[in-house]
Amino acid sequence: MLKIEISGMATKKKKVRIVLVDDHEVLREGVRALFAKLRPEWEICGEGTDGDQAIALARGLEPDIVILDITMPRVSGLEACTRMRKTGLKAPVLIFTTHESESLPGEVRKVGAQGCVLKTQAARSLVLAIDTILGGGTFFGGPDQDEAPAEKRPDRPKPGMLRKRRISYAT
């Protein structure tokens, strides 16, 4: 059996405590289902819907990692991360967002987060990102993308553009 190790990735399966903060319940449910299927040893130990709750949960629960949406009511994920760092909270932060832009990786690094994953890439990238960050690395891309936004990648449609798809129906 071939064992592949990637530098900066956690390779042993261990219990991982995660705080998940996103204002969309359906998204939190989807992440929980993804972890249950792919990493049952991971535990979502706290959930919130805004940045203030993220800070309180991180302080009270001392998780292994915090996953933050960028756009939330009251306090954004970027602002919550900034406040967490200013108050000395050490848990690594992964930004989870629908907002794809050229400036995103720089903004995420600036606030002290260890990575970002686009929600459209969650099924392929979320577990990999968490493994990488828990292993001491950073994650600003995915298995099939680089850090360039869609408009800079020729194989991807520009935001707002639809791909042509051929749909056939069995009759």
N, C-alpha and C positions, 0 to 999 in steps of 0.2 A: 504494500500500500504506500503510495507516494504522499508525503506530508509536505505541504507548502506553507512556508512562513513568510509573512510580509512584515518588514521592519515597521515598527510603530503601531503594530496591531496586537490586541490582547488575544492570545491563542487558547488559553485554558477556559473551559466553561465554568463560570462561577456565578454566584448570585450577584446581580447588579441591581442597585436601587436607583430608580429613575423618577425624577419629578417632570411631569409633562404639563405644559401650560399653553393652552390654545383656547380661544373663545368659541370654537366650533365643536360641539359635543360629538358630532358624527366623525370628525377627524380623530378625536381622542379615542373613540371606540375602535376606529380602523387601526390606529397604531397599537392599541391593546391587542387586537386580533392578530396583527402581524407578529408581534412579539410572542404571543401564545403559540403560534405556529412555528416560528423560526427559532425562538430563544425562550423556551418556557421557564428557564432558570432566572430570567430577568423579571423584576417586579416594579410595577409602577406604584411607588409608595405614596405619591401625592399628585393631585391634579388641581389645576386652577384655570381661571379664565382671563386674568389680567396680570400686568407686571407687578403690582403690589402684592398679589397673592404669591407670585413666583418667588419674590424676595422672602416673604414670610415662610413659605414652604421650604426653601433652601436653607434658611436659618434653623428652622425647627427640626427638619428631618435629616439634615446632613447627607444628601444623596451622593451617589457616585457620579452622576451627571444630571444636568438640567437641560431639557429641551424646551425652547421658547419660540413661539410664533413672533413675527415682527409686529404685525398690526393687530393690536388688541385695544379694548376700551381702557380709558384712564392712563395707563402707563404702557408704552410700547415694549417689545422684547429687547430692543437695543438699549433703551433707557434703563430697563430693569437690570440688564447685564452690567451696565456702567455703575449703577448703584450697588450691585452685589460686589463688584470689585472694590469700590470705594469703602465699603464696610468690612472688607477682609474676608468675604465668603470665597472659599477656594474651589468649590465644585466646578468642574469644567462645564462650559455652556456650548450647546449646539443650537444654532438658529435654524428654524424650520419655517420656510416661507414660500409663498406663491410669487413673490416679487423677484423677477430676474432682471438684473441690470449689470452693466460693466463695473459699476462702482460697488456692488454688493460685497465682494470679498474684502475690499479695503475697509468698508464701513464696519463689517463684522469683526475684523482684526482690531480695528481702532478701539472698540468697546471692550476688548479682552476676551471675546469668545474664541473657542478653538476650532470652529467650523460652521458651515452652513450646508443645508440640503434643501433643494427645491421640492415642494410637495409633489410635483409631477414626477419626480424621480424617487419617491419614498420607497416603493416596493423594491427597487434595485439598489438604493444607496443608503437608506437609513441605518440598517444594521451594520453595514460596512463602515459608515461614518462613526458610529458609536464605538465599534471595536477599535478603530484607528485612534480615536481620541482617548479611550481608556488605556490604550497601549502607549500613551504619551505623545502621539502625533497630532497633526491637524488635518482637517478635511475640508477642501474647498473645490469640490468637483464630484464626479461620479465615475462609475466603471466604464461608461461610454461617452464621457464628455470631458472637456477641459474646463478651464475657468472662464472661457469666453462666453458671452451671452449668445442667445440664439441668432441674433442678427449678424454675428460674426462667424457662425458655424454654417458652412454651405450645405450640410446635410440635414439641417433643421429648418423648419419654417420660421419666418420672422413672427414675433408676437402679434397676435390679432389676425394672422393669415391662416386659412384652412388648408389642409393637405387634400389633394384629390385622392379619393379612395374608390376602389372598385368593390361593389357589394353584389354578391350573387345570392339568390335565395333558392333553396331546394324546393322543387315542386313535385 
